Amino acid sequence: MLKQPYLLFLGDAPDALAAKVAQGIKDWRPDASVGQMRLEGCNADMDMPDMNVAEAVAAGAKTLVIGVANRGGLISDVWMDVLVEVMENGMDIAAGLHTLLKDQPRLVEAAERTGQSLFDVRLPQVQYPIGDGKPRTGKRILAVGTDCSCGKMYTACAMEKEMRDRGMKATFRATGQTGILVTGEGVPLDAVIADFMAGAVETLTPNNDEDHWDLIEGQGSLFHPSYSGVTMALIHGGQPDYLVLCHEPTRTHMRGLPHYTSPGLAALRPLAEELAKVVNPNVKSMAISVNTQHMSDDEAKAYLAEVEAEMGLPTTDPFRYGAGKLVDALG
């Protein structure tokens, strides 16, 4: 178990989206962290107290969480001295990067010398089965997006909170490093061997009560040349009853791929539904979740109304305006 409270490490994140792990923890577990640590060149800010190692220890931090999700999931050489210093001052380190902490000789040596722990959140802890596509009891909702990092986790978390507030049986099912750090459990899906990815999602969302809802955290995008595979595994392994379509309207290109543009919501709906019908012929799109953080309030409301009229589905920004409209769409 990770010791709290956390110190959120933003490193030299080039922009706010690169620090989405830290942002997710701050937004959904605001009491879990005492502050943030930023290095020279960092362009992300969680609006938390900036701390050095000594200040973080004095504030009671027990674990430094690497809150950066850079392309390729690398541990920068620039970070290494700070990470060693953190352990020498009594803190553990947790990360959800593809590059594992346990594979860094300096960090392993420091952990052995200081008695501190290294937690690789993205390292699968069990052997998952191959998916079989058999129907399961209970209800499942999957967030699918036009791009990466467009609000799929926030949509699922917001819906879970709204449903629980209404007395409904609902569980957020984490499939990425941020979700796992928020909830304390889940499947690091993009680190699972490809043949077992769908089976891992089946394991994550097992048979349940008929009135229980699993809110499955989406990953990647069917339109993203780099990460479409993980989305397919979620669609077929998740066997969703409903899809929530997620979109970030201010993007000029796919995340990390300036030579690709998103086909948009109108193209996502039929494609996602057709693929999901392979495992659940009755699946349907229920609503649209739009990440409007880069729009003014007037711009956001106008855009949401426009999309709702064009797509014929309830549309909102659940983080900005609440998830009530999404949950109402369940009938």
Summary of the structure (lengths in Angstrom):
residues: 331
radius of gyration: 19.8
end to end distance: 38.3
largest distance: 61.5
contacts: 1176
relative contact order: 0.12
helix: 38%
strand: 18%
